[in-house]
Amino acid sequence: MKIKASKIGFLSLGILVSSVVSITLASNDPKINIDLANKKITITSGDQTIDSTNVKLLSGSSVSKTGEITQKPTTVSTQQTATDTTSVTSNQNSHLHDELNGGTELDKAIYWMYQNGLTKYNTLPEYRPYDPLLREEASKIITQAYNILGYPTTTKSNQCDFSDKADFDPSLSGFIAKSCEYGIFKGANGKFLARNALTKAEALTVLIRIFEGAMSNEELNPRWTIYFIKAKAIFLTKETNVNALNKPITREEIALLIYRFKTIVLNNQLKSAAQGQLSNINQNPTSRIQKSLSGSTATGTQTPSNELASLLSGNTNTPASTLSILNSPEVSEAMFWMRETGITNATNISTFNPFDSLTREQAAKMVVQYAKSQNIPALSGSDFCSFTDLTKADPTLQSSIKEACQLGLMQGNGKLFNPKQTMKKAEFIALLIRISEKNRLDEKTNPRWSNYFIKAKELGIINNEDYLSFEAPLTRYEAGLLLYRFYIKQKIIKNLNTSQLKNQLISTVKSLDEKTYAIGIDTNLLKNQYFQEGYVELIGQRYLLKKTSMSVFDIGEESFVRYGDLFSISNENKIGSLTLIVSNGNVIDGTIRLIQESNNRKIKPDPTTTARYQLSK
């Protein structure tokens, strides 16, 4: 709406500097006086006068040079700055429920954040997903989410005048102030430490505090233990080790956390279920700590008593949430792949009957078709594959049952195959490992599938938590995902020694004499304090490198020692260690120690060039 006004004073660069604005709508309408100096509005109608103090003109209005006051529609800027944090509320935000159609979960997260002013970047490269998140950046993202999701904006802390405010990004200082006032972030010794990286533990702690509106017990070691357990319980994180949270969180990880958090908050069913989960933990935290940290709580897997898990998995009569596996890009691609490979005839995830239990006859078709597509040779097959109960099987699956037996992948119980029997996760994992190892493992252990579990964990297709559900029935979508991930893992392993890898720290090259070897070292990667995992290539063989520690010396510039362990790429068995000494930004010495001492290598600078280093025994 536009209101004609008579203005006293003038405008300079869009800033109103007059002390009083008088507005007359019509001869019979009230007269409005706006006293900016005293922050006071007076409305006079006839012989009645109403005044209001501490009223800001800046709340959605502006005065033009022609003396018009323009009431702006309430919107959320997609490039929110520190000056407008307090104007965003959940009730007025028209983009709160905006969702991107298609794309990955990260694509959806960044789209939602951009639409709601949590970030000014709307493309993946601009957003810099792999960079660590700084505390000042976190203050904007989390405070803006706090505002638009409708959490109370009352002042909880007045200790927000940080001594290091000169270090703040000016465009983020307002968010830092609000995050402190709302009690979202605290400082340390009077400093906010804006340029420090936010850890995963801090991010989860803040979100759980916001969701519950209260602090949890922080007297444990580490002190964020309860927050970690609660975050797992409501599916904010898939981390399995509480100590792994003491690492910087990336911008990608915070985007996914915020997106999952808002999904729970905005969905009444999910929110109620999450509150129920946290209430159970609060009633008996000691028990939940022991179970969770010992691995006795299945997180990320569906259990009948966990309503939230049912909602998130879509295995419910209620409408599936946006986190439902039915909308998962990975599940969708797995479906396409299985159809193209002949593993299924289903045209989409719904007709695949994803939540039905997998039967032995169905598993037979899946592994046989996979083995054919990958040209996998037969193992030592069984002498007896003429099962007496074959007539009970689906006629279209009878040939697959025979082939699975002839390939040595599946056997029966005596003369029976039990085609309609439900497949356990342990049994299906065993099939995949037999394909991978081209042999059966020792099955005389207790439980019988122990060696298969260990090998599957080495391949990265399961984790420790799966141990608890190994005897549980397997759903069809779980089987499809396991097989798809197994296929991807095998494909990656085969390619590792034939192509250049990202984060390859060391590469071997032949010296000019073609008789000796030299190495190239990515010193930029080496000096990156957030570099945790990469690769080392030694004379045609690649190894996985994991950082173990870093010692920094206050001598000159960039003087430190990097320590790391080397692992086999195929099975992740440790095969050695790597030490690199850096002085003034340059590698001056290094040692590669392999389990077989005869293969130890020394790394020395090459006096003839700075581009390569000498490699010797």
DAZIVEN-V525059 format. One record per backbone hydrogen bond with DSSP energy under -1.0 kcal/mol. CO is the residue of the C=O (numbers start at 1). NH is the residue of the N-H. E is the energy in kcal/mol with one decimal. If there is no record, write none. Layout:
# DAZIVEN-V525059
co,nh,e
CO,NH,E
CO,NH,E
This chain:
# DAZIVEN-V525059
co,nh,e
1,71,-2.4
3,69,-1.9
6,22,-1.1
10,17,-1.5
12,15,-1.6
15,12,-1.6
19,36,-1.4
21,34,-3.4
22,6,-1.5
23,32,-2.8
26,29,-1.1
31,44,-3.2
32,23,-3.2
33,42,-2.9
34,21,-2.4
35,40,-2.6
39,54,-1.5
39,55,-1.0
40,35,-3.6
41,52,-2.5
42,33,-3.2
43,50,-2.8
44,31,-3.3
45,48,-2.1
48,45,-2.7
50,43,-3.5
52,41,-2.4
58,60,-2.2
60,72,-2.7
62,70,-2.6
64,67,-1.7
67,5,-1.1
68,64,-3.0
69,3,-1.5
70,62,-1.2
81,84,-1.6
85,88,-1.0
95,98,-1.7
104,108,-2.3
105,109,-2.3
106,110,-2.7
107,111,-2.2
108,112,-2.4
109,113,-2.5
110,114,-2.5
111,115,-2.5
112,116,-1.4
113,118,-2.7
113,119,-1.0
114,117,-1.3
123,127,-2.0
124,128,-1.1
128,131,-1.5
129,252,-2.7
131,251,-2.3
133,198,-3.2
134,138,-2.4
135,139,-1.9
136,140,-1.1
137,141,-2.2
138,142,-2.8
139,143,-1.5
140,144,-2.5
141,145,-1.8
142,146,-2.6
143,147,-2.3
144,148,-2.5
145,149,-1.9
146,151,-2.0
147,150,-1.6
158,160,-1.4
160,162,-1.3
162,165,-1.2
164,167,-2.1
165,168,-1.3
169,172,-2.6
172,176,-2.2
173,177,-2.3
174,178,-2.2
175,179,-2.9
176,180,-1.7
177,181,-2.6
178,182,-2.8
179,184,-2.2
179,185,-1.6
180,183,-1.1
181,156,-4.0
181,157,-1.1
188,191,-1.5
190,163,-2.7
191,188,-3.1
193,196,-1.6
194,136,-2.1
196,135,-2.5
198,249,-3.0
199,203,-2.0
200,204,-2.4
201,205,-2.5
202,206,-2.4
203,207,-2.1
204,208,-2.3
205,209,-2.3
206,210,-2.3
207,211,-2.5
208,212,-2.5
209,213,-2.2
222,225,-1.7
224,228,-2.4
225,229,-2.3
226,230,-2.5
227,231,-2.6
228,232,-2.1
229,233,-2.1
230,234,-1.6
231,236,-2.9
232,235,-1.4
241,244,-1.4
242,245,-1.3
243,246,-1.0
245,201,-2.0
245,247,-1.2
247,200,-2.4
249,133,-2.8
250,254,-2.1
251,255,-1.6
252,256,-2.1
253,257,-2.3
254,258,-2.8
255,259,-2.2
256,260,-2.5
257,261,-2.6
258,262,-2.8
259,263,-1.7
260,264,-1.9
261,265,-2.3
262,266,-2.6
267,271,-3.2
268,272,-2.4
269,273,-2.4
270,274,-2.8
271,275,-2.5
272,276,-1.9
273,277,-2.1
274,278,-2.4
275,279,-2.2
276,280,-2.0
277,281,-1.7
278,282,-2.5
279,283,-1.7
280,284,-1.2
284,288,-1.7
285,289,-2.4
286,290,-2.1
287,291,-2.3
288,292,-2.7
289,293,-2.6
290,294,-1.2
291,296,-3.4
303,306,-1.8
306,310,-1.6
307,311,-2.3
308,312,-2.7
309,313,-2.2
310,314,-1.2
314,316,-1.9
321,324,-1.8
324,327,-1.7
325,328,-1.3
328,332,-2.5
329,333,-2.5
330,334,-2.5
331,335,-2.1
332,336,-2.0
333,337,-2.7
334,338,-2.6
335,339,-2.2
336,340,-2.6
337,341,-2.0
338,343,-2.4
338,344,-1.1
350,353,-1.5
353,356,-1.6
354,477,-2.5
356,476,-2.4
358,423,-3.6
359,363,-2.3
360,364,-2.1
361,365,-1.5
362,366,-2.0
363,367,-2.4
364,368,-2.1
365,369,-2.6
366,370,-1.9
367,371,-2.6
368,372,-2.3
369,373,-2.3
370,374,-1.6
371,376,-2.7
372,375,-1.2
379,381,-1.3
385,387,-1.1
387,390,-1.2
389,392,-1.5
390,393,-1.6
394,397,-2.4
397,401,-1.8
398,402,-1.8
399,403,-2.3
400,404,-2.6
401,405,-1.6
402,406,-2.6
403,407,-2.4
404,409,-2.0
404,410,-1.7
405,382,-1.5
405,408,-1.2
407,379,-2.9
413,416,-1.5
415,388,-2.3
416,413,-3.4
418,421,-1.5
419,361,-2.3
421,360,-2.0
423,474,-2.5
424,428,-2.0
425,429,-2.7
426,430,-2.0
427,431,-1.5
428,432,-1.8
429,433,-2.4
430,434,-2.2
431,435,-1.8
432,436,-2.4
433,437,-3.3
434,438,-1.2
447,450,-1.8
449,453,-2.2
450,454,-2.1
451,455,-2.1
452,456,-2.6
453,457,-2.2
454,458,-2.0
455,459,-1.8
456,461,-1.8
463,466,-1.3
464,467,-1.6
465,468,-1.3
469,472,-1.3
470,426,-2.6
472,425,-2.1
474,358,-3.4
475,479,-2.1
476,480,-2.4
477,481,-2.4
478,482,-2.6
479,483,-2.5
480,484,-2.3
481,485,-2.9
482,486,-2.2
483,487,-2.3
484,488,-2.3
485,489,-2.8
486,490,-2.4
487,491,-2.1
488,492,-2.5
489,493,-2.4
490,494,-2.0
491,495,-1.0
495,498,-1.7
503,535,-2.2
505,522,-2.4
506,537,-2.4
507,520,-3.1
509,518,-3.6
511,514,-2.1
516,511,-2.8
517,615,-1.3
518,509,-3.4
519,613,-2.6
520,507,-2.2
521,523,-1.5
522,526,-2.0
523,527,-2.2
528,531,-1.9
532,547,-3.2
534,545,-2.9
535,505,-2.2
535,506,-1.1
536,543,-2.7
538,541,-1.6
541,538,-3.1
543,536,-2.3
544,567,-2.6
545,534,-2.7
546,565,-2.6
549,563,-2.5
551,561,-2.5
553,555,-2.2
558,585,-2.3
559,553,-2.8
560,582,-3.1
561,551,-2.3
562,580,-2.1
563,548,-2.7
563,549,-1.4
564,578,-3.0
565,546,-2.4
566,575,-2.7
566,576,-1.3
567,544,-2.6
568,572,-1.9
573,568,-2.8
575,595,-2.6
576,566,-2.8
577,593,-2.2
578,564,-2.3
579,591,-2.5
580,562,-2.5
581,588,-2.6
581,589,-1.2
582,560,-1.6
583,586,-1.9
586,583,-2.9
589,581,-3.2
590,603,-2.9
591,579,-2.3
592,601,-2.6
593,577,-2.6
596,599,-2.6
597,600,-1.9
601,592,-3.0
602,616,-2.3
603,590,-1.5
604,614,-2.8
606,609,-1.2
613,519,-2.8
614,604,-2.0
616,602,-4.0
